Amino acid sequence: MTPELQELLRQIDAIKADGHAVCAGLSESQFNWRPGEGRWSIAECLVHLNVTVARTLPAFDTAI
């Protein structure tokens, strides 16, 4: 594995840890709370990020 790939994997692990830290201790209500009309909850933001990555990575794989 190249150093660059190792660094990217380390960054992904750090991002996952940050996501868990943000959500740690939140109730389901807090996790799903929307700060206003048309604004997203923490849960919706995380779902959006996961869906975006899941749809984008196959295109990267194909391009590579």
C-alpha positions, 0 to 999 in steps of 0.5 A, a space after each residue: 500500500 502506498 503512503 498516500 493511500 495509507 494517509 487517505 485511509 487514516 483520514 477516513 478513520 479519523 472522520 468516522 471517529 469524529 462522527 461518532 464523537 459528535 453523536 455520542 450521548 445524543 438521544 434519538 430526539 436530539 439526533 433527529 432534531 431540525 434547527 429550523 424549517 428547511 434545515 437538516 438534522 444531524 442524522 439527515 446530514 450523516 445519511 446524506 454524506 453516506 449516500 453521496 460517498 456510496 454513489 460517488 466511489 463506484 465512479 472513481 473506481 471506474 475512472 481509475 
